[in-house]
Amino acid sequence: MSAEDLVALIQGLLKSRNCQKMEVSPADSCCFCLTLRSGTILIGIGNCLLYLSMFTWYLTSSTIDTGGLRDGLDVTSLDISIFTIFFVKTLVNILLLVGAVKRIPSLTLPWLCANAVSMMIAMVFIGITILFGTTKLNLNYNEYVTSLTIMGMVTGVNLFCWIVVFTFRNNLIMEAQIERVPSAVNNQQSSMLIPNAPLPSYNEIESYKEGKSHPEDSPPEYEEAVSISMLSSECSNDSAKGL
């Protein structure tokens, strides 16, 4: 098998492998009307606006009477908790926006981790409400149903957003892997096509040219060789008779 046949075989295998990868890649759609990238950007913007409005409401609302920073007093543990949650959630959503715009999959990982923790905490609260809502928590029927409905809806929406971002991250990783394969193959092909033998020196080239310009005499043909041998045999016979 020649080098050209080997290169053609490698290209055919890689093309078939890339086609298989493109076939198994997940669909790039969100809610049947948006792409995963645009859906991820909307999720980041919506969460940033949501947490900013909730933090502003906590600082300016008159229905909450907890004292602390909002009343001009010393900072309480509740203020620290609210500020920490707001800072972390805003930071991970900004990273999500940057990762979606610039197509950097590593920047979406903090958002996935933070929201996974949030969903686990929400599911724990749902379980506690189901088990102890009407007994130890002293909730009436309307409060019991309303709290479960709200927590269930929030957890469901958060789970849907998490699946969208997770699928978008997998698509980015798969695209990066597909882009790496042709570059590696091109490098391998170029290394196969480039000869490893060193270039000849100037003296070797000159000696080769001189040898070509003064070719050696070609050997005699068959008839000439036969005639020469006959002449040599006659000369030897004459010399023997003279002796």
Secondary structure, DSSP 8 states (H G I E B T S, - for coil): --HHHHHHHHHHHHHHHHHHHHHHS----BTTTB-HHHHHHHHHHHHHHHHHHHHHHHHH-SS----GGGGTS---HHHHHHHHHHHHHHHHHHHHHHHHHHT-GGGGHHHHHHHHHHHHHHHHHHHHHHHHTTTTS---HHHHHHHHHHHHHHHHHHHHHHHHHHHHHHHHHHHHHHHHHHHHHHHHHHHHHS--S----HHHHHHHHHHHHS-------HHHHHHHHHHHHHHHHHHHHH-
